[in-house]
Amino acid sequence: MVKYKEVADNIYQIEPKRDIKLNANTFIIADKDNKKLTLIDCGSPVDPGVETIFEVIRSIGFDPENISKIINTHSHVDHAASVPQLAYETKCKAYIHKNDFKMLAGYFIYFSNYHPMKYIRFIKDGDVIKCGEYNLKVVHSPGHTIGHICLFDEDKKILFNGDMLPFIRVIEQESSLNDLISSVNKILKMDFDIALRGHGGPAKSDIEKEKYRKFLDVIQEREDNILKFLEKNDMRISEIRDKLFNYKHSVVNKLFFKPADYIMVQKHLERLEDQGKAELIRKDEKNVARLIKID
Ligand SMILES: [Zn+2]
């Protein structure tokens, strides 16, 4: 049984079948007047999979042929890897911010023989995309990825916020923590009632905003802790990571969170370097963080 529900008028959320941390939601916006469908993210071929998306579309009284576009909040595999198959089978267009183009184009090369530019279209901050009764404004919110976007209907006060804040720590090598902090502050100023998130169920604005505020506190707390560690001795990035994050031994932690947190610690150190508080040096062929002491 596919699990899906109508989370707002004519917006349906398909929940992933497996671990919600590793598999993302797919949203379907139905336009009852002209029978067009928009997908906000579409998951990977593993979860929910194109056949499941089609099954839900049929059960809400539409035809998969009605899919006219997929808007991608970002290009991560759990959100966007089904794009090539969907684009080919329905001839729909896939929208993405240009900074996240490379990874999305990669799925076309990996999963199909089709030229990505036959299907991919770029969107930018401030664009407004009409999807049935909704007017979705593109809000560029880099940090988690450099091309991450949120989609905001100002009148209906609905926000699709993708992976803005999924696990409080996953970002890419090209991104910066300052970008993520600016994006979080941008969202905190937005007047929405409900957030439709990339992972998990819908959240009311006050609950969602509380998480964003906590995230800013966590950033500060971590950096205070890193400086305390470095007061005692110089440390490798992996040592700082293992002191900051408490790991239970699981495959998910080993394969996903540990490498992601390594990048996160690097990003904290870059911020501390910018502030003149710490620096990264080479010692015994390893990258080591050192406290900068001001005499
Ligand atoms: Zn992501």
Boltz pocket constraint, residues with backbone or C-beta under 6 A from the ligand:
constraints:
  - pocket:
      binder: B
      contacts: [[A, 74], [A, 76], [A, 144], [A, 163]]
      max_distance: 6.0
